[in-house]
């Protein structure tokens, strides 16, 4: 199982290396999405600073949903997914490896880019640190839940829209606590409570989402 996890993880990283645009497009969307908000709400610094945590988190959420839609589709189309799921526990390992690879190639770049977005909105250095910590705890949740949605909608016509309808409600708690942590720092309040809740959500998602994803993959390939 460890060999299968490593093989799937390295395979996904190699595929992204061959198609770097697939990883750069969500980051570009994240930056452009954040950049358009000042044009709509006006250049008032205080307003933009108050909206910055929510804008950054919504942008990260939408960028993740855009990148996760085809997580399993190509493997299903070329038959490699059936080969990966031959072993009894392989579906769980594949789900974990795919989720880890997605976070490394799509979630981690969003975390690295987040300070740029925060600086555009005038966030303090303390708030920038809170934003990066909240995204570090929250983006794995988005990747795991996105993988679950991708598995549930695998092979369905119009699966992209259905994936968004399934996953978005599940990600609302992470969005609330992640943006709340940054807002708390900006208001002079400690963010430890929000971080604790995000950590609890991450643990719960890590324990539950891969099993549900594995079951959905088995159903989709039967």
DONU-991385 format. One record per residue: x, y, z of N, C-alpha, C in turn; residue in one letter. Coordinates in steps of 0.02 Angstrom, whole numbers, padded with zeros to 5 digits, always signed. Layout:
XYZXYZXYZA
...
This chain:
+00041-00060+00000+00000+00000+00000+00043+00063+00000X
+00098+00061+00039+00142+00119+00038+00174+00130-00030X
+00191+00075-00063+00220+00080-00130+00170+00108-00179X
+00106+00087-00173+00054+00113-00218+00042+00187-00206X
+00041+00207-00142+00032+00279-00126+00087+00320-00158X
+00149+00299-00149+00205+00336-00176+00204+00336-00252X
+00185+00280-00282+00183+00276-00355+00130+00323-00384X
+00071+00324-00354+00017+00368-00378+00036+00441-00366X
+00065+00456-00308+00085+00525-00294+00137+00549-00344X
+00188+00509-00356+00240+00529-00404+00213+00534-00475X
+00167+00489-00491+00136+00492-00558+00098+00557-00568X
+00059+00578-00516+00022+00640-00522+00068+00700-00527X
+00122+00700-00487+00169+00756-00491+00203+00758-00558X
+00218+00700-00587+00249+00698-00653+00202+00724-00707X
+00138+00707-00701+00090+00731-00750+00083+00807-00747X
+00083+00834-00686+00079+00907-00679+00142+00940-00706X
+00199+00908-00696+00261+00934-00722+00260+00937-00798X
+00227+00889-00829+00222+00889-00902+00172+00941-00927X
+00123+00958-00884+00072+01008-00903+00069+01061-00848X
+00119+01104-00843+00120+01154-00789+00063+01204-00791X
+00034+01213-00850-00022+01260-00856-00080+01238-00812X
-00089+01173-00804-00144+01148-00763-00138+01171-00691X
-00076+01178-00666-00065+01201-00598-00064+01278-00593X
-00042+01311-00647-00037+01384-00645-00104+01418-00656X
-00150+01385-00692-00214+01417-00707-00254+01433-00644X
-00261+01388-00594-00297+01407-00533-00264+01465-00495X
-00198+01468-00496-00163+01524-00463-00179+01589-00499X
-00177+01587-00565-00194+01647-00604-00266+01668-00591X
-00312+01619-00587-00381+01635-00572-00387+01667-00503X
-00351+01640-00454-00351+01666-00386-00330+01740-00385X
-00276+01756-00420-00251+01825-00420-00299+01871-00458X
-00323+01849-00515-00368+01891-00555-00433+01903-00518X
-00460+01850-00487-00522+01856-00449-00515+01908-00393X
-00460+01905-00356-00448+01953-00303-00437+02024-00330X
-00405+02028-00388-00390+02094-00416-00452+02130-00441X
-00504+02093-00460-00564+02124-00487-00608+02154-00434X
-00603+02132-00372-00647+02157-00320-00640+02233-00309X
-00579+02261-00306-00575+02333-00297-00609+02373-00352X
-00611+02345-00413-00645+02380-00467-00720+02382-00456X
-00747+02332-00421-00819+02330-00410-00842+02366-00348X
-00803+02364-00294-00825+02393-00230-00793+02461-00217X
-00744+02481-00257-00712+02545-00247-00645+02538-00213X
-00604+02590-00215-00535+02586-00189-00528+02605-00115X
-00583+02611-00078-00579+02631-00008-00538+02580+00031X
-00480+02600+00060-00436+02551+00094-00469+02515+00152X
-00508+02550+00192-00539+02519+00249-00588+02465+00228X
-00626+02478+00176-00674+02429+00151-00639+02368+00123X
-00587+02380+00084-00550+02324+00055-00516+02282+00109X
-00490+02315+00160-00456+02278+00214-00506+02234+00251X
-00566+02259+00261-00617+02219+00296-00641+02160+00254X
-00641+02169+00188-00665+02116+00144-00611+02066+00125X
-00548+02083+00137-00492+02042+00112-00494+01969+00134X
-00507+01953+00199-00507+01882+00218-00558+01841+00179X
-00619+01867+00173-00671+01831+00137-00655+01825+00063X
-00627+01878+00033-00609+01876-00038-00556+01823-00051X
-00504+01823-00008-00449+01775-00017-00475+01703-00011X
-00518+01691+00038-00542+01623+00048-00591+01601-00006X
-00634+01646-00028-00680+01629-00082-00641+01616-00146X
-00590+01657-00160-00548+01646-00218-00513+01579-00216X
-00486+01561-00157-00453+01496-00150-00502+01439-00159X
-00562+01446-00132-00613+01394-00139-00633+01384-00212X
-00646+01438-00248-00666+01433-00318-00608+01406-00361X
-00547+01427-00346-00489+01401-00384-00482+01325-00373X
-00494+01303-00312-00490+01231-00298-00544+01193-00335X
-00605+01219-00335-00660+01185-00370-00646+01181-00445X
-00614+01233-00471-00599+01233-00543-00546+01180-00560X
-00499+01169-00514-00444+01123-00529-00459+01051-00513X
-00511+01038-00472-00523+00970-00448-00572+00931-00492X
-00603+00964-00540-00656+00933-00579-00632+00872-00618X
-00570+00874-00642-00544+00820-00685-00493+00777-00648X
-00500+00772-00583-00452+00735-00543-00449+00661-00561X
-00507+00632-00576-00510+00561-00593-00534+00548-00664X
-00557+00599-00699-00589+00589-00764-00541+00560-00816X
-00479+00586-00818-00431+00562-00868-00412+00489-00855X
-00406+00471-00791-00389+00402-00774-00446+00354-00792X
-00507+00378-00783-00565+00337-00802-00567+00328-00878X
-00552+00381-00914-00558+00378-00987-00507+00331-01018X
-00445+00330-00992-00394+00287-01022-00388+00218-00989X
-00431+00204-00940-00432+00138-00910-00383+00128-00853X
-00341+00178-00839-00291+00169-00785-00323+00167-00716X
-00381+00198-00708-00414+00197-00643-00435+00126-00625X
-00460+00088-00673-00478+00019-00660-00417-00022-00638X
-00360-00009-00667-00299-00045-00648-00276-00025-00578X
-00284+00038-00561-00263+00061-00495-00307+00032-00440X
-00369+00015-00456-00416-00009-00404-00420-00084-00400X
-00372-00120-00428-00374-00193-00427-00365-00222-00357X
-00320-00193-00317-00307-00219-00250-00366-00202-00204X
-00377-00243-00151-00435-00233-00107-00438-00163-00075X
-00382-00139-00048-00381-00074-00015-00352-00018-00059X
-00346-00031-00123-00312+00017-00166-00353+00081-00175X
-00419+00078-00172-00460+00138-00182-00445+00190-00129X
-00437+00168-00067-00421+00215-00013-00352+00246-00024X
-00304+00206-00044-00237+00231-00056-00236+00280-00114X
-00273+00264-00167-00277+00308-00225-00309+00375-00205X
-00362+00372-00165-00395+00433-00143-00348+00477-00102X
-00310+00446-00056-00263+00484-00016-00207+00513-00059X
-00180+00474-00104-00126+00497-00147-00149+00553-00193X
-00208+00545-00222-00234+00598-00266-00246+00662-00228X
-00274+00656-00167-00285+00715-00126-00220+00750-00107X
-00169+00710-00088-00104+00739-00071-00072+00773-00131X
-00076+00741-00189-00046+00770-00249-00082+00834-00270X
-00148+00834-00263-00185+00895-00280-00167+00952-00235X
-00159+00938-00170-00139+00992-00124-00069+01017-00140X
-00023+00972-00155+00045+00993-00169+00049+01036-00232X
+00009+01020-00282+00014+01053-00347-00034+01112-00355X
-00087+01114-00314-00136+01167-00321-00148+01205-00255X
-00151+01170-00199-00162+01205-00136-00101+01243-00112X
-00043+01212-00116+00019+01245-00094+00034+01308-00133X
+00027+01309-00200+00037+01372-00236-00010+01428-00215X
-00072+01410-00196-00118+01462-00171-00094+01491-00106X
-00066+01449-00062-00039+01474+00002+00020+01521-00011X
+00063+01503-00058+00121+01546-00074+00099+01612-00104X
+00044+01611-00142+00020+01671-00176-00021+01715-00130X
-00048+01687-00076-00093+01724-00032-00064+01790-00005X
+00000+01793+00015+00026+01858+00039+00021+01914-00013X
+00030+01896-00077+00023+01947-00129-00048+01975-00130X
-00097+01931-00124-00167+01953-00122-00179+01996-00060X
-00153+01973-00003-00162+02012+00058-00131+02081+00054X
-00072+02086+00024-00040+02151+00017-00080+02198-00029X
-00112+02170-00079-00153+02211-00123-00210+02244-00086X
-00233+02211-00032-00289+02238+00007-00266+02273+00071X
-00201+02279+00080-00175+02317+00137-00178+02281+00203X
-00175+02215+00203-00175+02179+00266-00110+02189+00304X
-00113+02187+00370-00053+02193+00410-00013+02129+00405X
+00051+02132+00428+00093+02072+00426+00065+02017+00470X
+00037+02035+00527+00007+01984+00570-00052+01950+00536X
-00092+01990+00501-00150+01962+00465-00127+01918+00407X
-00073+01938+00374-00045+01897+00320-00023+01829+00346X
+00010+01829+00405+00030+01766+00435-00030+01723+00452X
-00083+01754+00479-00144+01717+00496-00177+01689+00433X
-00175+01728+00378-00204+01704+00315-00167+01643+00289X
-00101+01643+00293-00063+01586+00269-00074+01524+00313X
-00078+01535+00379-00091+01479+00424-00160+01450+00412X
-00210+01494+00404-00278+01470+00393-00283+01432+00326X
-00249+01456+00274-00250+01420+00210-00211+01355+00214X
-00158+01353+00254-00120+01292+00263-00164+01238+00296X
-00206+01258+00343-00251+01211+00375-00313+01197+00332X
-00333+01246+00292-00396+01240+00256-00392+01211+00186X
-00338+01224+00150-00334+01199+00081-00332+01123+00078X
-00302+01086+00126-00309+01013+00122-00381+00990+00129X
-00421+01027+00168-00492+01011+00173-00526+01019+00106X
-00510+01074+00071-00539+01086+00005-00519+01033-00045X
-00455+01011-00042-00432+00960-00089-00466+00893-00076X
-00472+00875-00012-00503+00810+00005-00577+00810-00012X
-00613+00864+00005-00684+00867-00011-00695+00874-00087X
-00650+00909-00121-00654+00914-00193-00643+00846-00225X
-00596+00806-00199-00587+00739-00224-00648+00695-00214X
-00681+00704-00157-00743+00667-00145-00796+00686-00196X
-00804+00751-00208-00852+00773-00258-00835+00748-00328X
-00770+00748-00345-00749+00723-00411-00765+00649-00418X
-00756+00611-00364-00771+00539-00367-00846+00526-00373X
-00886+00566-00337-00958+00557-00338-00988+00574-00406X
-00959+00621-00441-00985+00643-00506-00947+00613-00564X
-00905+00564-00552-00863+00535-00604-00905+00502-00658X
-00894+00523-00720-00929+00493-00776-00998+00521-00789X
-01021+00569-00749-01088+00598-00758-01086+00657-00805X
-01137+00663-00846-01142+00721-00890-01161+00782-00847X
-01125+00837-00858-01136+00897-00816-01110+00887-00746X
-01059+00845-00738-01033+00830-00672-01001+00890-00638X
-00974+00937-00677-00941+00995-00648-00988+01036-00606X
-01048+01050-00632-01097+01089-00593-01121+01050-00533X
-01132+00985-00542-01154+00944-00486-01100+00941-00432X
-01037+00938-00452-00982+00937-00404-00984+01000-00361X
-00994+01057-00392-00997+01120-00354-01055+01120-00305X
-01113+01095-00327-01171+01093-00283-01160+01046-00224X
-01121+00993-00234-01109+00945-00180-01056+00972-00131X
-01002+01000-00159-00944+01015-00117-00950+01083-00082X
-00979+01133-00115-00980+01200-00085-01012+01202-00016X
-01070+01170-00005-01098+01171+00063-01053+01139+00115X
-01015+01088+00095-00970+01054+00142-00911+01098+00162X
-00892+01144+00118-00833+01186+00131-00849+01250+00168X
-00913+01264+00180-00933+01327+00213-00901+01334+00282X
-00900+01282+00326-00867+01292+00391-00794+01311+00386X
-00757+01280+00340-00686+01298+00331-00680+01370+00308X
-00725+01391+00263-00725+01460+00239-00738+01509+00296X
-00786+01494+00338-00804+01538+00393-00746+01545+00443X
-00719+01488+00465-00667+01490+00515-00601+01517+00487X
-00587+01502+00423-00525+01527+00393-00526+01603+00385X
-00581+01629+00358-00586+01702+00352-00592+01734+00420X
-00626+01700+00467-00634+01728+00534-00569+01735+00571X
-00522+01690+00559-00456+01695+00592-00420+01758+00572X
-00421+01773+00507-00387+01833+00482-00423+01896+00507X
-00489+01895+00505-00528+01952+00529-00516+01964+00604X
-00507+01910+00642-00495+01917+00713-00428+01952+00726X
-00377+01934+00687-00312+01967+00695-00317+02041+00678X
-00353+02056+00625-00361+02126+00606-00399+02166+00659X
-00443+02132+00696-00481+02165+00749-00444+02165+00816X
-00384+02136+00818-00345+02134+00879-00364+02078+00926X
-00397+02026+00900-00418+01969+00941-00376+01908+00920X
-00362+01865+00967-00322+01805+00952-00359+01758+00906X
-00324+01728+00857-00357+01683+00809-00353+01609+00829X
-00330+01594+00890-00317+01524+00908-00381+01482+00906X
-00438+01511+00924-00500+01473+00922-00518+01452+00851X
-00510+01498+00804-00524+01481+00734-00476+01429+00708X
-00412+01435+00726-00364+01385+00704-00379+01316+00733X
-00401+01314+00795-00418+01250+00826-00477+01217+00791X
-00526+01257+00773-00584+01230+00738-00565+01207+00667X
-00521+01245+00635-00497+01224+00569-00458+01159+00574X
-00416+01153+00626-00379+01092+00636-00425+01033+00648X
-00478+01044+00687-00527+00990+00699-00562+00970+00635X
-00579+01019+00594-00610+01004+00529-00563+00965+00484X
-00499+00983+00486-00450+00948+00445-00444+00875+00467X
-00441+00863+00532-00435+00795+00557-00498+00754+00539X
-00557+00784+00549-00618+00749+00531-00623+00734+00457X
-00602+00782+00416-00604+00771+00343-00554+00717+00323X
-00495+00719+00353-00443+00670+00337-00464+00599+00357X
-00503+00594+00410-00526+00528+00432-00585+00502+00392X
-00627+00547+00367-00688+00526+00334-00689+00530+00258X
-00662+00585+00231-00668+00596+00159-00634+00543+00116X
-00573+00520+00132-00542+00468+00089-00582+00404+00086X
-00613+00383+00142-00654+00322+00141-00715+00332+00096X
-00748+00390+00102-00806+00403+00060-00785+00408-00014X
-00727+00438-00027-00702+00443-00096-00687+00374-00124X
-00657+00330-00083-00642+00262-00105-00706+00224-00122X
-00758+00232-00081-00821+00199-00095-00852+00226-00160X
-00848+00291-00170-00875+00321-00231-00837+00298-00293X
-00772+00290-00287-00732+00265-00344-00751+00193-00361X
-00760+00152-00310-00781+00083-00321-00848+00080-00357X
-00895+00121-00336-00961+00123-00367-00957+00147-00439X
-00915+00199-00451-00910+00227-00518-00878+00180-00569X
-00834+00136-00544-00799+00090-00590-00831+00022-00595X
-00882+00007-00555-00916-00058-00558-00963-00061-00617X
